[in-house]
Amino acid sequence: MPDTTSKSALLRRPEVLQRCGISNSTLHRLITAGDFPHPIQLSPRAVAWIEEEVSIWIDQRIKASRSQRGTA
């Protein structure tokens, strides 16, 4: 039986762009470079990102920025 207790929300592109503060072209570049979570296919013309994966990416960027600030 599948685990139904996990409730992962899906984010569509506009919300991902808004939350991350990046442009669409930057999003594509990061995905291509393997530096951003890949979207999941919802339908032939629709994709979404798992909210938790996007939140983890944001947290990692914050931590990296803070650690660089201490070494500059």
N, CA, C and O of each residue as an XYZ file, in Angstrom:
288
protein
N       0.842     -1.185      0.000
C       0.000      0.000      0.000
C       0.888      1.251      0.000
O       1.837      1.307      0.782
N       0.619      2.253     -0.844
C       1.437      3.460     -0.902
C       1.314      4.290      0.371
O       0.278      4.288      1.036
N       2.388      4.997      0.693
C       2.403      5.880      1.855
C       1.689      7.174      1.493
O       2.166      7.929      0.646
N       0.564      7.433      2.118
C      -0.205      8.641      1.826
C       0.009      9.721      2.875
O      -0.650     10.760      2.827
N       0.921      9.497      3.828
C       1.169     10.503      4.858
C       2.072     11.620      4.351
O       2.030     12.732      4.877
N       2.888     11.341      3.336
C       3.765     12.360      2.768
C       2.951     13.257      1.856
O       2.301     12.784      0.923
N       2.989     14.553      2.127
C       2.211     15.492      1.321
C       3.146     16.491      0.673
O       3.347     17.592      1.186
N       3.707     16.109     -0.438
C       4.603     16.997     -1.180
C       3.782     17.871     -2.103
O       3.037     17.383     -2.953
N       3.930     19.155     -1.923
C       3.236     20.091     -2.800
C       4.046     20.272     -4.075
O       5.271     20.152     -4.072
N       3.351     20.557     -5.148
C       3.994     20.809     -6.427
C       3.908     22.294     -6.750
O       2.880     22.936     -6.534
N       5.004     22.823     -7.269
C       5.063     24.226     -7.643
C       5.181     24.350     -9.153
O       5.985     23.658     -9.777
N       4.393     25.218     -9.732
C       4.494     25.489    -11.153
C       5.565     26.553    -11.374
O       5.996     27.219    -10.433
N       5.984     26.703    -12.621
C       7.113     27.580    -12.971
C       7.015     29.001    -12.398
O       7.990     29.468    -11.809
N       5.895     29.707    -12.541
C       5.871     31.084    -12.017
C       6.182     31.163    -10.516
O       6.865     32.084    -10.069
N       5.681     30.203     -9.749
C       5.943     30.224     -8.312
C       7.395     29.888     -8.004
O       7.985     30.464     -7.090
N       7.977     28.957     -8.762
C       9.396     28.626     -8.584
C      10.245     29.860     -8.869
O      11.140     30.190     -8.091
N       9.975     30.532     -9.961
C      10.734     31.725    -10.321
C      10.601     32.806     -9.253
O      11.584     33.457     -8.902
N       9.402     32.996     -8.742
C       9.153     34.007     -7.731
C       9.855     33.647     -6.426
O      10.501     34.505     -5.824
N       9.744     32.411     -5.981
C      10.364     31.993     -4.721
C      11.882     32.078     -4.769
O      12.526     32.450     -3.787
N      12.441     31.733     -5.910
C      13.902     31.699     -6.039
C      14.481     33.040     -6.453
O      15.681     33.264     -6.295
N      13.665     33.925     -6.973
C      14.137     35.235     -7.404
C      15.048     35.160     -8.618
O      16.001     35.932     -8.733
N      14.759     34.229     -9.526
C      15.572     34.056    -10.726
C      14.692     34.175    -11.964
O      13.465     34.111    -11.886
N      15.349     34.350    -13.105
C      14.619     34.442    -14.369
C      14.423     33.051    -14.961
O      15.033     32.079    -14.515
N      13.576     32.974    -15.958
C      13.311     31.717    -16.631
C      14.582     31.171    -17.289
O      14.839     29.968    -17.243
N      15.377     32.057    -17.903
C      16.610     31.603    -18.555
C      17.625     31.100    -17.528
O      18.357     30.147    -17.794
N      17.670     31.734    -16.363
C      18.565     31.262    -15.305
C      18.106     29.905    -14.793
O      18.929     29.030    -14.524
N      16.813     29.729    -14.659
C      16.278     28.434    -14.232
C      16.712     27.340    -15.195
O      17.177     26.286    -14.762
N      16.568     27.575    -16.490
C      16.969     26.580    -17.488
C      18.466     26.293    -17.407
O      18.888     25.139    -17.485
N      19.263     27.348    -17.249
C      20.715     27.179    -17.171
C      21.100     26.349    -15.944
O      21.957     25.471    -16.040
N      20.481     26.615    -14.801
C      20.778     25.867    -13.581
C      20.380     24.396    -13.704
O      21.111     23.514    -13.255
N      19.226     24.135    -14.311
C      18.783     22.751    -14.498
C      19.743     22.016    -15.421
O      20.142     20.888    -15.130
N      20.116     22.639    -16.524
C      21.034     22.032    -17.491
C      22.384     21.721    -16.846
O      22.998     20.695    -17.139
N      22.838     22.609    -15.970
C      24.127     22.422    -15.297
C      24.031     21.419    -14.149
O      25.049     21.044    -13.568
N      22.826     20.987    -13.822
C      22.644     20.058    -12.711
C      22.665     20.750    -11.360
O      22.872     20.104    -10.332
N      22.452     22.065    -11.353
C      22.502     22.847    -10.124
C      21.125     23.224     -9.574
O      21.025     24.021     -8.641
N      20.079     22.659    -10.144
C      18.719     22.913     -9.671
C      17.923     21.640     -9.881
O      18.163     20.920    -10.850
N      16.973     21.343     -8.990
C      16.175     20.126     -9.150
C      15.446     20.084    -10.498
O      14.947     21.101    -10.980
N      15.396     18.918    -11.080
C      14.658     18.732    -12.328
C      13.165     18.711    -12.045
O      12.736     18.211    -11.005
N      12.373     19.249    -12.962
C      10.924     19.203    -12.781
C      10.388     17.801    -13.064
O      11.062     16.964    -13.663
N       9.169     17.577    -12.619
C       8.485     16.337    -12.959
C       7.431     16.663    -14.014
O       6.852     17.749    -14.025
N       7.201     15.708    -14.885
C       6.234     15.887    -15.969
C       4.832     15.606    -15.453
O       4.568     14.513    -14.952
N       3.936     16.568    -15.568
C       2.551     16.393    -15.148
C       1.674     15.955    -16.311
O       0.753     15.154    -16.151
N       1.975     16.489    -17.465
C       1.254     16.158    -18.687
C       2.198     16.485    -19.838
O       3.299     16.980    -19.599
N       1.801     16.223    -21.074
C       2.713     16.520    -22.189
C       3.209     17.964    -22.232
O       4.303     18.225    -22.732
N       2.427     18.894    -21.718
C       2.829     20.308    -21.791
C       2.948     20.987    -20.429
O       3.029     22.214    -20.365
N       2.961     20.227    -19.350
C       3.005     20.835    -18.019
C       4.037     20.137    -17.141
O       4.095     18.909    -17.075
N       4.845     20.946    -16.472
C       5.812     20.425    -15.512
C       5.629     21.150    -14.184
O       5.016     22.216    -14.124
N       6.167     20.560    -13.126
C       6.131     21.179    -11.804
C       7.344     20.704    -11.024
O       7.963     19.696    -11.363
N       7.673     21.443     -9.979
C       8.785     21.086     -9.118
C       8.239     20.699     -7.758
O       7.207     21.212     -7.325
N       8.929     19.800     -7.089
C       8.542     19.387     -5.750
C       8.959     20.488     -4.784
O      10.130     20.862     -4.723
N       8.004     20.996     -4.039
C       8.233     22.143     -3.158
C       9.406     21.905     -2.206
O      10.228     22.800     -2.007
N       9.493     20.744     -1.632
C      10.566     20.452     -0.678
C      11.945     20.543     -1.341
O      12.890     21.049     -0.735
N      12.062     20.059     -2.573
C      13.343     20.134     -3.275
C      13.737     21.585     -3.562
O      14.910     21.944     -3.465
N      12.763     22.406     -3.911
C      13.033     23.823     -4.167
C      13.437     24.515     -2.862
O      14.357     25.332     -2.857
N      12.762     24.196     -1.769
C      13.099     24.782     -0.471
C      14.506     24.397     -0.035
O      15.237     25.227      0.506
N      14.889     23.151     -0.265
C      16.244     22.697      0.066
C      17.261     23.468     -0.760
O      18.289     23.889     -0.231
N      16.993     23.662     -2.054
C      17.904     24.421     -2.928
C      18.078     25.841     -2.388
O      19.198     26.348     -2.325
N      16.975     26.482     -2.000
C      17.041     27.843     -1.462
C      17.884     27.858     -0.185
O      18.745     28.723     -0.021
N      17.642     26.907      0.716
C      18.415     26.837      1.959
C      19.904     26.646      1.682
O      20.741     27.244      2.357
N      20.235     25.822      0.701
C      21.635     25.594      0.352
C      22.281     26.867     -0.179
O      23.435     27.158      0.137
N      21.546     27.625     -0.983
C      22.078     28.890     -1.511
C      22.320     29.886     -0.382
O      23.318     30.608     -0.396
N      21.424     29.930      0.585
C      21.590     30.837      1.724
C      22.828     30.443      2.520
O      23.649     31.297      2.857
N      22.967     29.153      2.822
C      24.131     28.676      3.587
C      25.425     28.956      2.842
O      26.406     29.380      3.454
N      25.450     28.729      1.539
C      26.656     28.986      0.745
C      26.997     30.469      0.762
O      28.169     30.834      0.850
N      25.996     31.315      0.679
C      26.219     32.760      0.698
C      26.772     33.200      2.048
O      27.689     34.018      2.112
N      26.218     32.663      3.114
C      26.668     33.040      4.458
C      28.091     32.548      4.730
O      28.869     33.248      5.378
N      28.434     31.371      4.250
C      29.787     30.848      4.488
C      30.812     31.627      3.667
O      31.942     31.810      4.120
N      30.447     32.090      2.470
C      31.350     32.888      1.654
C      31.578     34.249      2.289
O      32.676     34.800      2.212
N      30.565     34.776      2.901
C      30.663     36.096      3.529
C      31.719     36.073      4.641
O      32.426     37.060      4.845
N      31.826     34.956      5.354
C      32.796     34.831      6.433
C      34.226     34.706      5.949
O      35.158     35.010      6.693
N      34.421     34.254      4.691
C      35.779     34.068      4.159
C      36.247     35.259      3.341
O      37.421     35.326      2.977
N      35.368     36.194      3.044
C      35.740     37.350      2.198
C      36.444     38.410      2.991
O      36.824     39.443      2.441
